[in-house]
């Protein structure tokens, strides 16, 4: 099963972690060597983001409001319109 929301949250959490590490270095609360860990976390976040995008493309998943054809907000949670299958309104 593809857990897109979990993987996406790991990207955001790594970015926030990097911001926190950079802040501690700028405030002279940690040594400059911590920036190596920031670099590794950024690399991991970018790699995970790319993997999520590639998996989405392979599965044909788009986000709501995406100009490439995502589900509209007017549609149900599962992205299916409530319409008559015969086309009559």
C-alpha positions as a Python dict, from the first residue, in 0.01 Angstrom:
ca = {
    (1, 'X'): (0, 0, 0),
    (2, 'X'): (129, 345, -90),
    (3, 'X'): (137, 579, 210),
    (4, 'X'): (186, 911, 33),
    (5, 'X'): (90, 1130, 327),
    (6, 'X'): (348, 965, 554),
    (7, 'X'): (628, 1006, 304),
    (8, 'X'): (529, 1366, 231),
    (9, 'X'): (528, 1442, 604),
    (10, 'X'): (882, 1306, 635),
    (11, 'X'): (993, 1555, 370),
    (12, 'X'): (841, 1846, 562),
    (13, 'X'): (975, 1725, 896),
    (14, 'X'): (1327, 1697, 754),
    (15, 'X'): (1302, 2053, 620),
    (16, 'X'): (1187, 2185, 959),
    (17, 'X'): (1466, 1990, 1129),
    (18, 'X'): (1718, 2150, 893),
    (19, 'X'): (1580, 2494, 971),
    (20, 'X'): (1611, 2424, 1342),
    (21, 'X'): (1968, 2304, 1306),
    (22, 'X'): (2065, 2608, 1101),
    (23, 'X'): (1906, 2834, 1363),
    (24, 'X'): (2103, 2670, 1644),
    (25, 'X'): (2426, 2713, 1449),
    (26, 'X'): (2347, 3079, 1370),
    (27, 'X'): (2271, 3145, 1737),
    (28, 'X'): (2609, 2991, 1829),
    (29, 'X'): (2439, 2713, 2027),
    (30, 'X'): (2597, 2436, 1818),
    (31, 'X'): (2920, 2388, 1623),
    (32, 'X'): (2945, 2446, 1248),
    (33, 'X'): (2988, 2070, 1199),
    (34, 'X'): (2612, 2039, 1248),
    (35, 'X'): (2573, 2186, 899),
    (36, 'X'): (2696, 1853, 758),
    (37, 'X'): (2393, 1689, 915),
    (38, 'X'): (2177, 1964, 764),
    (39, 'X'): (2322, 1884, 423),
    (40, 'X'): (2250, 1512, 465),
    (41, 'X'): (1894, 1581, 579),
    (42, 'X'): (1834, 1813, 285),
    (43, 'X'): (1963, 1548, 49),
    (44, 'X'): (1732, 1291, 209),
    (45, 'X'): (1433, 1526, 189),
    (46, 'X'): (1494, 1602, -177),
    (47, 'X'): (1540, 1234, -257),
    (48, 'X'): (1215, 1141, -79),
    (49, 'X'): (1028, 1426, -250),
    (50, 'X'): (1150, 1305, -588),
    (51, 'X'): (1049, 946, -505),
    (52, 'X'): (698, 1060, -404),
    (53, 'X'): (663, 1259, -727),
    (54, 'X'): (781, 967, -940),
    (55, 'X'): (546, 726, -764),
    (56, 'X'): (257, 970, -807),
    (57, 'X'): (334, 997, -1177),
    (58, 'X'): (354, 619, -1214),
    (59, 'X'): (20, 574, -1036),
    (60, 'X'): (-145, 870, -1208),
    (61, 'X'): (-210, 1054, -881),
    (62, 'X'): (-250, 1433, -880),
    (63, 'X'): (-328, 1665, -591),
    (64, 'X'): (-660, 1852, -563),
    (65, 'X'): (-645, 2177, -758),
    (66, 'X'): (-348, 2057, -961),
    (67, 'X'): (-368, 2206, -1314),
    (68, 'X'): (-262, 1868, -1454),
    (69, 'X'): (-603, 1723, -1374),
    (70, 'X'): (-640, 1681, -998),
    (71, 'X'): (-970, 1620, -824),
    (72, 'X'): (-1184, 1930, -774),
    (73, 'X'): (-1300, 2038, -432),
    (74, 'X'): (-1659, 1998, -555),
    (75, 'X'): (-1602, 1629, -604),
    (76, 'X'): (-1633, 1377, -325),
    (77, 'X'): (-1347, 1267, -105),
    (78, 'X'): (-1270, 982, -342),
    (79, 'X'): (-1263, 1215, -645),
    (80, 'X'): (-1575, 1072, -809),
    (81, 'X'): (-1850, 1305, -933),
    (82, 'X'): (-2204, 1243, -823),
    (83, 'X'): (-2358, 1232, -1167),
    (84, 'X'): (-2598, 1022, -1367),
    (85, 'X'): (-2406, 756, -1560),
    (86, 'X'): (-2633, 818, -1861),
    (87, 'X'): (-2528, 1182, -1880),
    (88, 'X'): (-2870, 1332, -1797),
    (89, 'X'): (-2867, 1612, -1543),
}
